[in-house]
């Protein structure tokens, strides 16, 4: 708690950052930062492609 306070962040924020760092280092299970970034990008592309695919379906 004191560390979070000295950093000017909440305890939950500090805990989240520690968990993410541990995942990035392979010390715990979970998505790494790069995997999370890739997932966000893939979801964005999927969302973009859905209307395009619908247009193609209608043209068949």
PDBQT receptor file of N, H, CA, C and O in Angstrom, charges set to zero:
ATOM      1  N   UNK A   1       0.830  -1.189   0.000  1.00  0.00    +0.000 N 
ATOM      2  CA  UNK A   1       0.000   0.000   0.000  1.00  0.00    +0.000 C 
ATOM      3  C   UNK A   1       0.873   1.251   0.000  1.00  0.00    +0.000 C 
ATOM      4  O   UNK A   1       0.579   2.215  -0.707  1.00  0.00    +0.000 OA
ATOM      5  N   UNK A   2       1.923   1.239   0.775  1.00  0.00    +0.000 N 
ATOM      6  H   UNK A   2       2.162   0.456   1.349  1.00  0.00    +0.000 HD
ATOM      7  CA  UNK A   2       2.806   2.403   0.864  1.00  0.00    +0.000 C 
ATOM      8  C   UNK A   2       3.495   2.662  -0.468  1.00  0.00    +0.000 C 
ATOM      9  O   UNK A   2       3.669   3.817  -0.857  1.00  0.00    +0.000 OA
ATOM     10  N   UNK A   3       3.888   1.610  -1.169  1.00  0.00    +0.000 N 
ATOM     11  H   UNK A   3       3.747   0.672  -0.853  1.00  0.00    +0.000 HD
ATOM     12  CA  UNK A   3       4.548   1.773  -2.461  1.00  0.00    +0.000 C 
ATOM     13  C   UNK A   3       3.601   2.411  -3.462  1.00  0.00    +0.000 C 
ATOM     14  O   UNK A   3       3.981   3.342  -4.172  1.00  0.00    +0.000 OA
ATOM     15  N   UNK A   4       2.370   1.918  -3.524  1.00  0.00    +0.000 N 
ATOM     16  H   UNK A   4       2.062   1.161  -2.948  1.00  0.00    +0.000 HD
ATOM     17  CA  UNK A   4       1.383   2.491  -4.442  1.00  0.00    +0.000 C 
ATOM     18  C   UNK A   4       1.160   3.965  -4.120  1.00  0.00    +0.000 C 
ATOM     19  O   UNK A   4       1.098   4.803  -5.019  1.00  0.00    +0.000 OA
ATOM     20  N   UNK A   5       1.042   4.269  -2.848  1.00  0.00    +0.000 N 
ATOM     21  H   UNK A   5       1.092   3.588  -2.117  1.00  0.00    +0.000 HD
ATOM     22  CA  UNK A   5       0.810   5.652  -2.429  1.00  0.00    +0.000 C 
ATOM     23  C   UNK A   5       1.990   6.533  -2.810  1.00  0.00    +0.000 C 
ATOM     24  O   UNK A   5       1.806   7.660  -3.271  1.00  0.00    +0.000 OA
ATOM     25  N   UNK A   6       3.204   6.022  -2.619  1.00  0.00    +0.000 N 
ATOM     26  H   UNK A   6       3.354   5.107  -2.245  1.00  0.00    +0.000 HD
ATOM     27  CA  UNK A   6       4.384   6.820  -2.951  1.00  0.00    +0.000 C 
ATOM     28  C   UNK A   6       4.507   7.043  -4.459  1.00  0.00    +0.000 C 
ATOM     29  O   UNK A   6       5.088   8.034  -4.904  1.00  0.00    +0.000 OA
ATOM     30  N   UNK A   7       3.954   6.109  -5.240  1.00  0.00    +0.000 N 
ATOM     31  H   UNK A   7       3.483   5.304  -4.879  1.00  0.00    +0.000 HD
ATOM     32  CA  UNK A   7       3.965   6.257  -6.696  1.00  0.00    +0.000 C 
ATOM     33  C   UNK A   7       2.792   7.101  -7.193  1.00  0.00    +0.000 C 
ATOM     34  O   UNK A   7       2.747   7.494  -8.359  1.00  0.00    +0.000 OA
ATOM     35  N   UNK A   8       1.856   7.369  -6.306  1.00  0.00    +0.000 N 
ATOM     36  H   UNK A   8       1.893   7.049  -5.359  1.00  0.00    +0.000 HD
ATOM     37  CA  UNK A   8       0.696   8.174  -6.672  1.00  0.00    +0.000 C 
ATOM     38  C   UNK A   8      -0.347   7.414  -7.466  1.00  0.00    +0.000 C 
ATOM     39  O   UNK A   8      -1.094   8.002  -8.247  1.00  0.00    +0.000 OA
ATOM     40  N   UNK A   9      -0.398   6.076  -7.260  1.00  0.00    +0.000 N 
ATOM     41  H   UNK A   9       0.210   5.599  -6.625  1.00  0.00    +0.000 HD
ATOM     42  CA  UNK A   9      -1.383   5.247  -7.946  1.00  0.00    +0.000 C 
ATOM     43  C   UNK A   9      -2.125   4.408  -6.912  1.00  0.00    +0.000 C 
ATOM     44  O   UNK A   9      -1.700   4.293  -5.762  1.00  0.00    +0.000 OA
ATOM     45  N   UNK A  10      -3.237   3.826  -7.340  1.00  0.00    +0.000 N 
ATOM     46  H   UNK A  10      -3.582   3.919  -8.274  1.00  0.00    +0.000 HD
ATOM     47  CA  UNK A  10      -4.013   2.998  -6.416  1.00  0.00    +0.000 C 
ATOM     48  C   UNK A  10      -3.350   1.631  -6.247  1.00  0.00    +0.000 C 
ATOM     49  O   UNK A  10      -2.533   1.214  -7.068  1.00  0.00    +0.000 OA
ATOM     50  N   UNK A  11      -3.711   0.958  -5.187  1.00  0.00    +0.000 N 
ATOM     51  H   UNK A  11      -4.375   1.297  -4.520  1.00  0.00    +0.000 HD
ATOM     52  CA  UNK A  11      -3.185  -0.385  -4.930  1.00  0.00    +0.000 C 
ATOM     53  C   UNK A  11      -3.587  -1.337  -6.054  1.00  0.00    +0.000 C 
ATOM     54  O   UNK A  11      -2.790  -2.173  -6.479  1.00  0.00    +0.000 OA
ATOM     55  N   UNK A  12      -4.827  -1.207  -6.533  1.00  0.00    +0.000 N 
ATOM     56  H   UNK A  12      -5.474  -0.527  -6.188  1.00  0.00    +0.000 HD
ATOM     57  CA  UNK A  12      -5.290  -2.100  -7.608  1.00  0.00    +0.000 C 
ATOM     58  C   UNK A  12      -4.516  -1.857  -8.895  1.00  0.00    +0.000 C 
ATOM     59  O   UNK A  12      -4.233  -2.798  -9.636  1.00  0.00    +0.000 OA
ATOM     60  N   UNK A  13      -4.175  -0.612  -9.163  1.00  0.00    +0.000 N 
ATOM     61  H   UNK A  13      -4.405   0.153  -8.561  1.00  0.00    +0.000 HD
ATOM     62  CA  UNK A  13      -3.383  -0.292 -10.353  1.00  0.00    +0.000 C 
ATOM     63  C   UNK A  13      -1.991  -0.914 -10.245  1.00  0.00    +0.000 C 
ATOM     64  O   UNK A  13      -1.488  -1.501 -11.203  1.00  0.00    +0.000 OA
ATOM     65  N   UNK A  14      -1.379  -0.781  -9.080  1.00  0.00    +0.000 N 
ATOM     66  H   UNK A  14      -1.787  -0.304  -8.302  1.00  0.00    +0.000 HD
ATOM     67  CA  UNK A  14      -0.063  -1.374  -8.859  1.00  0.00    +0.000 C 
ATOM     68  C   UNK A  14      -0.124  -2.888  -9.003  1.00  0.00    +0.000 C 
ATOM     69  O   UNK A  14       0.750  -3.489  -9.627  1.00  0.00    +0.000 OA
ATOM     70  N   UNK A  15      -1.147  -3.503  -8.431  1.00  0.00    +0.000 N 
ATOM     71  H   UNK A  15      -1.856  -3.015  -7.924  1.00  0.00    +0.000 HD
ATOM     72  CA  UNK A  15      -1.300  -4.956  -8.527  1.00  0.00    +0.000 C 
ATOM     73  C   UNK A  15      -1.450  -5.405  -9.980  1.00  0.00    +0.000 C 
ATOM     74  O   UNK A  15      -0.868  -6.409 -10.390  1.00  0.00    +0.000 OA
ATOM     75  N   UNK A  16      -2.229  -4.659 -10.750  1.00  0.00    +0.000 N 
ATOM     76  H   UNK A  16      -2.703  -3.843 -10.418  1.00  0.00    +0.000 HD
ATOM     77  CA  UNK A  16      -2.425  -4.989 -12.166  1.00  0.00    +0.000 C 
ATOM     78  C   UNK A  16      -1.109  -4.912 -12.931  1.00  0.00    +0.000 C 
ATOM     79  O   UNK A  16      -0.805  -5.769 -13.761  1.00  0.00    +0.000 OA
ATOM     80  N   UNK A  17      -0.342  -3.878 -12.639  1.00  0.00    +0.000 N 
ATOM     81  H   UNK A  17      -0.589  -3.182 -11.965  1.00  0.00    +0.000 HD
ATOM     82  CA  UNK A  17       0.933  -3.712 -13.335  1.00  0.00    +0.000 C 
ATOM     83  C   UNK A  17       1.924  -4.812 -12.960  1.00  0.00    +0.000 C 
ATOM     84  O   UNK A  17       2.677  -5.293 -13.807  1.00  0.00    +0.000 OA
ATOM     85  N   UNK A  18       1.919  -5.201 -11.707  1.00  0.00    +0.000 N 
ATOM     86  H   UNK A  18       1.308  -4.811 -11.018  1.00  0.00    +0.000 HD
ATOM     87  CA  UNK A  18       2.805  -6.280 -11.261  1.00  0.00    +0.000 C 
ATOM     88  C   UNK A  18       2.399  -7.592 -11.947  1.00  0.00    +0.000 C 
ATOM     89  O   UNK A  18       3.254  -8.325 -12.444  1.00  0.00    +0.000 OA
ATOM     90  N   UNK A  19       1.087  -7.886 -11.972  1.00  0.00    +0.000 N 
ATOM     91  H   UNK A  19       0.392  -7.291 -11.568  1.00  0.00    +0.000 HD
ATOM     92  CA  UNK A  19       0.612  -9.115 -12.631  1.00  0.00    +0.000 C 
ATOM     93  C   UNK A  19       0.991  -9.112 -14.104  1.00  0.00    +0.000 C 
ATOM     94  O   UNK A  19       1.413 -10.138 -14.637  1.00  0.00    +0.000 OA
ATOM     95  N   UNK A  20       0.843  -7.957 -14.774  1.00  0.00    +0.000 N 
ATOM     96  H   UNK A  20       0.500  -7.123 -14.341  1.00  0.00    +0.000 HD
ATOM     97  CA  UNK A  20       1.194  -7.880 -16.192  1.00  0.00    +0.000 C 
ATOM     98  C   UNK A  20       2.684  -8.095 -16.387  1.00  0.00    +0.000 C 
ATOM     99  O   UNK A  20       3.089  -8.801 -17.311  1.00  0.00    +0.000 OA
ATOM    100  N   UNK A  21       3.505  -7.500 -15.536  1.00  0.00    +0.000 N 
ATOM    101  H   UNK A  21       3.176  -6.927 -14.786  1.00  0.00    +0.000 HD
ATOM    102  CA  UNK A  21       4.954  -7.685 -15.642  1.00  0.00    +0.000 C 
ATOM    103  C   UNK A  21       5.331  -9.154 -15.443  1.00  0.00    +0.000 C 
ATOM    104  O   UNK A  21       6.208  -9.673 -16.132  1.00  0.00    +0.000 OA
ATOM    105  N   UNK A  22       4.671  -9.811 -14.507  1.00  0.00    +0.000 N 
ATOM    106  H   UNK A  22       3.958  -9.389 -13.946  1.00  0.00    +0.000 HD
ATOM    107  CA  UNK A  22       4.944 -11.234 -14.278  1.00  0.00    +0.000 C 
ATOM    108  C   UNK A  22       4.547 -12.071 -15.495  1.00  0.00    +0.000 C 
ATOM    109  O   UNK A  22       5.260 -13.006 -15.860  1.00  0.00    +0.000 OA
ATOM    110  N   UNK A  23       3.429 -11.748 -16.118  1.00  0.00    +0.000 N 
ATOM    111  H   UNK A  23       2.850 -10.989 -15.822  1.00  0.00    +0.000 HD
ATOM    112  CA  UNK A  23       3.005 -12.469 -17.326  1.00  0.00    +0.000 C 
ATOM    113  C   UNK A  23       3.992 -12.207 -18.458  1.00  0.00    +0.000 C 
ATOM    114  O   UNK A  23       4.356 -13.127 -19.190  1.00  0.00    +0.000 OA
ATOM    115  N   UNK A  24       4.423 -10.966 -18.604  1.00  0.00    +0.000 N 
ATOM    116  H   UNK A  24       4.127 -10.218 -18.009  1.00  0.00    +0.000 HD
ATOM    117  CA  UNK A  24       5.394 -10.621 -19.654  1.00  0.00    +0.000 C 
ATOM    118  C   UNK A  24       6.704 -11.375 -19.476  1.00  0.00    +0.000 C 
ATOM    119  O   UNK A  24       7.363 -11.725 -20.454  1.00  0.00    +0.000 OA
ATOM    120  N   UNK A  25       7.076 -11.621 -18.236  1.00  0.00    +0.000 N 
ATOM    121  H   UNK A  25       6.540 -11.336 -17.441  1.00  0.00    +0.000 HD
ATOM    122  CA  UNK A  25       8.322 -12.332 -17.939  1.00  0.00    +0.000 C 
ATOM    123  C   UNK A  25       8.144 -13.842 -17.956  1.00  0.00    +0.000 C 
ATOM    124  O   UNK A  25       9.117 -14.581 -17.806  1.00  0.00    +0.000 OA
ATOM    125  N   UNK A  26       6.909 -14.310 -18.138  1.00  0.00    +0.000 N 
ATOM    126  H   UNK A  26       6.119 -13.709 -18.259  1.00  0.00    +0.000 HD
ATOM    127  CA  UNK A  26       6.640 -15.745 -18.183  1.00  0.00    +0.000 C 
ATOM    128  C   UNK A  26       6.580 -16.403 -16.820  1.00  0.00    +0.000 C 
ATOM    129  O   UNK A  26       6.643 -17.629 -16.721  1.00  0.00    +0.000 OA
ATOM    130  N   UNK A  27       6.461 -15.612 -15.774  1.00  0.00    +0.000 N 
ATOM    131  H   UNK A  27       6.411 -14.616 -15.854  1.00  0.00    +0.000 HD
ATOM    132  CA  UNK A  27       6.424 -16.177 -14.422  1.00  0.00    +0.000 C 
ATOM    133  C   UNK A  27       5.019 -16.593 -13.996  1.00  0.00    +0.000 C 
ATOM    134  O   UNK A  27       4.863 -17.366 -13.051  1.00  0.00    +0.000 OA
ATOM    135  N   UNK A  28       3.995 -16.088 -14.686  1.00  0.00    +0.000 N 
ATOM    136  H   UNK A  28       4.122 -15.460 -15.454  1.00  0.00    +0.000 HD
ATOM    137  CA  UNK A  28       2.617 -16.470 -14.382  1.00  0.00    +0.000 C 
ATOM    138  C   UNK A  28       1.867 -16.695 -15.689  1.00  0.00    +0.000 C 
ATOM    139  O   UNK A  28       2.320 -16.285 -16.758  1.00  0.00    +0.000 OA
ATOM    140  N   UNK A  29       0.727 -17.343 -15.591  1.00  0.00    +0.000 N 
ATOM    141  H   UNK A  29       0.359 -17.676 -14.723  1.00  0.00    +0.000 HD
ATOM    142  CA  UNK A  29      -0.116 -17.539 -16.768  1.00  0.00    +0.000 C 
ATOM    143  C   UNK A  29      -0.821 -16.239 -17.106  1.00  0.00    +0.000 C 
ATOM    144  O   UNK A  29      -1.044 -15.394 -16.239  1.00  0.00    +0.000 OA
ATOM    145  N   UNK A  30      -1.162 -16.094 -18.347  1.00  0.00    +0.000 N 
ATOM    146  H   UNK A  30      -0.981 -16.780 -19.051  1.00  0.00    +0.000 HD
ATOM    147  CA  UNK A  30      -1.881 -14.906 -18.792  1.00  0.00    +0.000 C 
ATOM    148  C   UNK A  30      -1.269 -14.373 -20.068  1.00  0.00    +0.000 C 
ATOM    149  O   UNK A  30      -0.172 -14.761 -20.468  1.00  0.00    +0.000 OA
ATOM    150  N   UNK A  31      -2.005 -13.475 -20.696  1.00  0.00    +0.000 N 
ATOM    151  H   UNK A  31      -2.897 -13.160 -20.371  1.00  0.00    +0.000 HD
ATOM    152  CA  UNK A  31      -1.527 -12.881 -21.934  1.00  0.00    +0.000 C 
ATOM    153  C   UNK A  31      -0.417 -11.878 -21.650  1.00  0.00    +0.000 C 
ATOM    154  O   UNK A  31      -0.487 -11.106 -20.695  1.00  0.00    +0.000 OA
ATOM    155  N   UNK A  32       0.603 -11.903 -22.493  1.00  0.00    +0.000 N 
ATOM    156  H   UNK A  32       0.660 -12.531 -23.270  1.00  0.00    +0.000 HD
ATOM    157  CA  UNK A  32       1.658 -10.910 -22.384  1.00  0.00    +0.000 C 
ATOM    158  C   UNK A  32       1.153  -9.595 -22.973  1.00  0.00    +0.000 C 
ATOM    159  O   UNK A  32       0.111  -9.562 -23.626  1.00  0.00    +0.000 OA
ATOM    160  N   UNK A  33       1.875  -8.540 -22.746  1.00  0.00    +0.000 N 
ATOM    161  H   UNK A  33       2.722  -8.567 -22.216  1.00  0.00    +0.000 HD
ATOM    162  CA  UNK A  33       1.494  -7.237 -23.295  1.00  0.00    +0.000 C 
ATOM    163  C   UNK A  33       1.419  -7.288 -24.814  1.00  0.00    +0.000 C 
ATOM    164  O   UNK A  33       0.499  -6.721 -25.404  1.00  0.00    +0.000 OA
ATOM    165  N   UNK A  34       2.367  -7.953 -25.454  1.00  0.00    +0.000 N 
ATOM    166  H   UNK A  34       3.114  -8.414 -24.975  1.00  0.00    +0.000 HD
ATOM    167  CA  UNK A  34       2.354  -8.039 -26.913  1.00  0.00    +0.000 C 
ATOM    168  C   UNK A  34       1.172  -8.879 -27.406  1.00  0.00    +0.000 C 
ATOM    169  O   UNK A  34       0.586  -8.576 -28.445  1.00  0.00    +0.000 OA
ATOM    170  N   UNK A  35       0.824  -9.926 -26.666  1.00  0.00    +0.000 N 
ATOM    171  H   UNK A  35       1.301 -10.172 -25.822  1.00  0.00    +0.000 HD
ATOM    172  CA  UNK A  35      -0.338 -10.736 -27.038  1.00  0.00    +0.000 C 
ATOM    173  C   UNK A  35      -1.630  -9.937 -26.882  1.00  0.00    +0.000 C 
ATOM    174  O   UNK A  35      -2.537 -10.055 -27.706  1.00  0.00    +0.000 OA
ATOM    175  N   UNK A  36      -1.714  -9.137 -25.843  1.00  0.00    +0.000 N 
ATOM    176  H   UNK A  36      -0.977  -9.041 -25.174  1.00  0.00    +0.000 HD
ATOM    177  CA  UNK A  36      -2.890  -8.283 -25.654  1.00  0.00    +0.000 C 
ATOM    178  C   UNK A  36      -2.999  -7.270 -26.780  1.00  0.00    +0.000 C 
ATOM    179  O   UNK A  36      -4.088  -7.020 -27.297  1.00  0.00    +0.000 OA
ATOM    180  N   UNK A  37      -1.878  -6.694 -27.155  1.00  0.00    +0.000 N 
ATOM    181  H   UNK A  37      -0.993  -6.897 -26.735  1.00  0.00    +0.000 HD
ATOM    182  CA  UNK A  37      -1.869  -5.715 -28.247  1.00  0.00    +0.000 C 
ATOM    183  C   UNK A  37      -2.314  -6.381 -29.556  1.00  0.00    +0.000 C 
ATOM    184  O   UNK A  37      -3.097  -5.810 -30.314  1.00  0.00    +0.000 OA
ATOM    185  N   UNK A  38      -1.813  -7.582 -29.810  1.00  0.00    +0.000 N 
ATOM    186  H   UNK A  38      -1.176  -8.046 -29.194  1.00  0.00    +0.000 HD
ATOM    187  CA  UNK A  38      -2.190  -8.314 -31.009  1.00  0.00    +0.000 C 
ATOM    188  C   UNK A  38      -3.692  -8.648 -31.000  1.00  0.00    +0.000 C 
ATOM    189  O   UNK A  38      -4.359  -8.530 -32.028  1.00  0.00    +0.000 OA
ATOM    190  N   UNK A  39      -4.208  -9.054 -29.866  1.00  0.00    +0.000 N 
ATOM    191  H   UNK A  39      -3.667  -9.149 -29.031  1.00  0.00    +0.000 HD
ATOM    192  CA  UNK A  39      -5.626  -9.378 -29.737  1.00  0.00    +0.000 C 
ATOM    193  C   UNK A  39      -6.496  -8.158 -30.036  1.00  0.00    +0.000 C 
ATOM    194  O   UNK A  39      -7.502  -8.266 -30.737  1.00  0.00    +0.000 OA
ATOM    195  N   UNK A  40      -6.114  -7.011 -29.510  1.00  0.00    +0.000 N 
ATOM    196  H   UNK A  40      -5.297  -6.923 -28.940  1.00  0.00    +0.000 HD
ATOM    197  CA  UNK A  40      -6.858  -5.771 -29.776  1.00  0.00    +0.000 C 
ATOM    198  C   UNK A  40      -6.857  -5.475 -31.274  1.00  0.00    +0.000 C 
ATOM    199  O   UNK A  40      -7.892  -5.125 -31.840  1.00  0.00    +0.000 OA
ATOM    200  N   UNK A  41      -5.710  -5.614 -31.906  1.00  0.00    +0.000 N 
ATOM    201  H   UNK A  41      -4.869  -5.898 -31.446  1.00  0.00    +0.000 HD
ATOM    202  CA  UNK A  41      -5.591  -5.355 -33.342  1.00  0.00    +0.000 C 
ATOM    203  C   UNK A  41      -6.438  -6.341 -34.154  1.00  0.00    +0.000 C 
ATOM    204  O   UNK A  41      -7.111  -5.941 -35.104  1.00  0.00    +0.000 OA
ATOM    205  N   UNK A  42      -6.408  -7.603 -33.793  1.00  0.00    +0.000 N 
ATOM    206  H   UNK A  42      -5.861  -7.929 -33.021  1.00  0.00    +0.000 HD
ATOM    207  CA  UNK A  42      -7.206  -8.602 -34.515  1.00  0.00    +0.000 C 
ATOM    208  C   UNK A  42      -8.699  -8.349 -34.348  1.00  0.00    +0.000 C 
ATOM    209  O   UNK A  42      -9.463  -8.511 -35.300  1.00  0.00    +0.000 OA
ATOM    210  N   UNK A  43      -9.118  -7.958 -33.162  1.00  0.00    +0.000 N 
ATOM    211  H   UNK A  43      -8.498  -7.827 -32.389  1.00  0.00    +0.000 HD
ATOM    212  CA  UNK A  43     -10.535  -7.633 -32.947  1.00  0.00    +0.000 C 
ATOM    213  C   UNK A  43     -10.940  -6.420 -33.775  1.00  0.00    +0.000 C 
ATOM    214  O   UNK A  43     -12.038  -6.382 -34.330  1.00  0.00    +0.000 OA
ATOM    215  N   UNK A  44     -10.053  -5.425 -33.862  1.00  0.00    +0.000 N 
ATOM    216  H   UNK A  44      -9.160  -5.455 -33.411  1.00  0.00    +0.000 HD
ATOM    217  CA  UNK A  44     -10.333  -4.233 -34.663  1.00  0.00    +0.000 C 
ATOM    218  C   UNK A  44     -10.494  -4.611 -36.134  1.00  0.00    +0.000 C 
ATOM    219  O   UNK A  44     -11.425  -4.158 -36.800  1.00  0.00    +0.000 OA
ATOM    220  N   UNK A  45      -9.583  -5.441 -36.633  1.00  0.00    +0.000 N 
ATOM    221  H   UNK A  45      -8.827  -5.809 -36.091  1.00  0.00    +0.000 HD
ATOM    222  CA  UNK A  45      -9.658  -5.876 -38.028  1.00  0.00    +0.000 C 
ATOM    223  C   UNK A  45     -10.914  -6.699 -38.288  1.00  0.00    +0.000 C 
ATOM    224  O   UNK A  45     -11.552  -6.550 -39.331  1.00  0.00    +0.000 OA
ATOM    225  N   UNK A  46     -11.269  -7.561 -37.349  1.00  0.00    +0.000 N 
ATOM    226  H   UNK A  46     -10.751  -7.682 -36.502  1.00  0.00    +0.000 HD
ATOM    227  CA  UNK A  46     -12.478  -8.376 -37.492  1.00  0.00    +0.000 C 
ATOM    228  C   UNK A  46     -13.705  -7.489 -37.569  1.00  0.00    +0.000 C 
ATOM    229  O   UNK A  46     -14.579  -7.695 -38.411  1.00  0.00    +0.000 OA
ATOM    230  N   UNK A  47     -13.767  -6.514 -36.699  1.00  0.00    +0.000 N 
ATOM    231  H   UNK A  47     -13.057  -6.346 -36.015  1.00  0.00    +0.000 HD
ATOM    232  CA  UNK A  47     -14.903  -5.590 -36.688  1.00  0.00    +0.000 C 
ATOM    233  C   UNK A  47     -14.998  -4.829 -38.010  1.00  0.00    +0.000 C 
ATOM    234  O   UNK A  47     -16.092  -4.580 -38.516  1.00  0.00    +0.000 OA
ATOM    235  N   UNK A  48     -13.861  -4.469 -38.553  1.00  0.00    +0.000 N 
ATOM    236  H   UNK A  48     -12.972  -4.671 -38.142  1.00  0.00    +0.000 HD
ATOM    237  CA  UNK A  48     -13.820  -3.761 -39.829  1.00  0.00    +0.000 C 
ATOM    238  C   UNK A  48     -14.257  -4.670 -40.976  1.00  0.00    +0.000 C 
ATOM    239  O   UNK A  48     -14.920  -4.221 -41.911  1.00  0.00    +0.000 OA
ATOM    240  N   UNK A  49     -13.888  -5.941 -40.902  1.00  0.00    +0.000 N 
ATOM    241  H   UNK A  49     -13.349  -6.306 -40.143  1.00  0.00    +0.000 HD
ATOM    242  CA  UNK A  49     -14.171  -6.864 -41.996  1.00  0.00    +0.000 C 
ATOM    243  C   UNK A  49     -15.607  -7.377 -42.001  1.00  0.00    +0.000 C 
ATOM    244  O   UNK A  49     -16.091  -7.804 -43.049  1.00  0.00    +0.000 OA
ATOM    245  N   UNK A  50     -16.296  -7.349 -40.878  1.00  0.00    +0.000 N 
ATOM    246  H   UNK A  50     -15.902  -7.003 -40.026  1.00  0.00    +0.000 HD
ATOM    247  CA  UNK A  50     -17.660  -7.871 -40.818  1.00  0.00    +0.000 C 
ATOM    248  C   UNK A  50     -18.589  -7.198 -41.822  1.00  0.00    +0.000 C 
ATOM    249  O   UNK A  50     -19.280  -7.903 -42.557  1.00  0.00    +0.000 OA
ATOM    250  N   UNK A  51     -18.640  -5.867 -41.889  1.00  0.00    +0.000 N 
ATOM    251  H   UNK A  51     -18.078  -5.295 -41.292  1.00  0.00    +0.000 HD
ATOM    252  CA  UNK A  51     -19.523  -5.258 -42.894  1.00  0.00    +0.000 C 
ATOM    253  C   UNK A  51     -19.067  -5.543 -44.327  1.00  0.00    +0.000 C 
ATOM    254  O   UNK A  51     -19.893  -5.681 -45.230  1.00  0.00    +0.000 OA
ATOM    255  N   UNK A  52     -17.748  -5.628 -44.530  1.00  0.00    +0.000 N 
ATOM    256  H   UNK A  52     -17.078  -5.516 -43.797  1.00  0.00    +0.000 HD
ATOM    257  CA  UNK A  52     -17.231  -5.946 -45.857  1.00  0.00    +0.000 C 
ATOM    258  C   UNK A  52     -17.663  -7.346 -46.279  1.00  0.00    +0.000 C 
ATOM    259  O   UNK A  52     -18.044  -7.561 -47.429  1.00  0.00    +0.000 OA
ATOM    260  N   UNK A  53     -17.604  -8.292 -45.354  1.00  0.00    +0.000 N 
ATOM    261  H   UNK A  53     -17.295  -8.118 -44.419  1.00  0.00    +0.000 HD
ATOM    262  CA  UNK A  53     -18.035  -9.658 -45.649  1.00  0.00    +0.000 C 
ATOM    263  C   UNK A  53     -19.534  -9.716 -45.936  1.00  0.00    +0.000 C 
ATOM    264  O   UNK A  53     -19.977 -10.473 -46.800  1.00  0.00    +0.000 OA
ATOM    265  N   UNK A  54     -20.301  -8.923 -45.217  1.00  0.00    +0.000 N 
ATOM    266  H   UNK A  54     -19.941  -8.307 -44.516  1.00  0.00    +0.000 HD
ATOM    267  CA  UNK A  54     -21.749  -8.888 -45.441  1.00  0.00    +0.000 C 
ATOM    268  C   UNK A  54     -22.054  -8.381 -46.853  1.00  0.00    +0.000 C 
ATOM    269  O   UNK A  54     -22.944  -8.904 -47.524  1.00  0.00    +0.000 OA
ATOM    270  N   UNK A  55     -21.334  -7.389 -47.289  1.00  0.00    +0.000 N 
ATOM    271  H   UNK A  55     -20.611  -6.964 -46.744  1.00  0.00    +0.000 HD
ATOM    272  CA  UNK A  55     -21.513  -6.871 -48.650  1.00  0.00    +0.000 C 
ATOM    273  C   UNK A  55     -21.191  -7.959 -49.665  1.00  0.00    +0.000 C 
ATOM    274  O   UNK A  55     -21.919  -8.137 -50.642  1.00  0.00    +0.000 OA
ATOM    275  N   UNK A  56     -20.109  -8.682 -49.436  1.00  0.00    +0.000 N 
ATOM    276  H   UNK A  56     -19.518  -8.537 -48.643  1.00  0.00    +0.000 HD
ATOM    277  CA  UNK A  56     -19.725  -9.757 -50.364  1.00  0.00    +0.000 C 
ATOM    278  C   UNK A  56     -20.767 -10.870 -50.388  1.00  0.00    +0.000 C 
ATOM    279  O   UNK A  56     -21.061 -11.423 -51.448  1.00  0.00    +0.000 OA
ATOM    280  N   UNK A  57     -21.330 -11.204 -49.216  1.00  0.00    +0.000 N 
ATOM    281  H   UNK A  57     -21.091 -10.755 -48.355  1.00  0.00    +0.000 HD
ATOM    282  CA  UNK A  57     -22.377 -12.231 -49.163  1.00  0.00    +0.000 C 
ATOM    283  C   UNK A  57     -23.593 -11.825 -49.999  1.00  0.00    +0.000 C 
ATOM    284  O   UNK A  57     -24.176 -12.643 -50.711  1.00  0.00    +0.000 OA
ATOM    285  N   UNK A  58     -23.958 -10.564 -49.900  1.00  0.00    +0.000 N 
ATOM    286  H   UNK A  58     -23.484  -9.899 -49.322  1.00  0.00    +0.000 HD
ATOM    287  CA  UNK A  58     -25.118 -10.073 -50.639  1.00  0.00    +0.000 C 
ATOM    288  C   UNK A  58     -24.893 -10.061 -52.136  1.00  0.00    +0.000 C 
ATOM    289  O   UNK A  58     -25.849 -10.150 -52.906  1.00  0.00    +0.000 OA
ATOM    290  N   UNK A  59     -23.652  -9.954 -52.557  1.00  0.00    +0.000 N 
ATOM    291  H   UNK A  59     -22.876  -9.881 -51.931  1.00  0.00    +0.000 HD
ATOM    292  CA  UNK A  59     -23.334  -9.918 -53.994  1.00  0.00    +0.000 C 
ATOM    293  C   UNK A  59     -23.352 -11.306 -54.623  1.00  0.00    +0.000 C 
ATOM    294  O   UNK A  59     -23.345 -11.417 -55.849  1.00  0.00    +0.000 OA
ATOM    295  N   UNK A  60     -23.374 -12.349 -53.833  1.00  0.00    +0.000 N 
ATOM    296  H   UNK A  60     -23.380 -12.259 -52.837  1.00  0.00    +0.000 HD
ATOM    297  CA  UNK A  60     -23.360 -13.711 -54.380  1.00  0.00    +0.000 C 
ATOM    298  C   UNK A  60     -24.637 -14.045 -55.071  1.00  0.00    +0.000 C 
ATOM    299  O   UNK A  60     -24.789 -15.152 -55.587  1.00  0.00    +0.000 OA
TER     300      UNK A  60
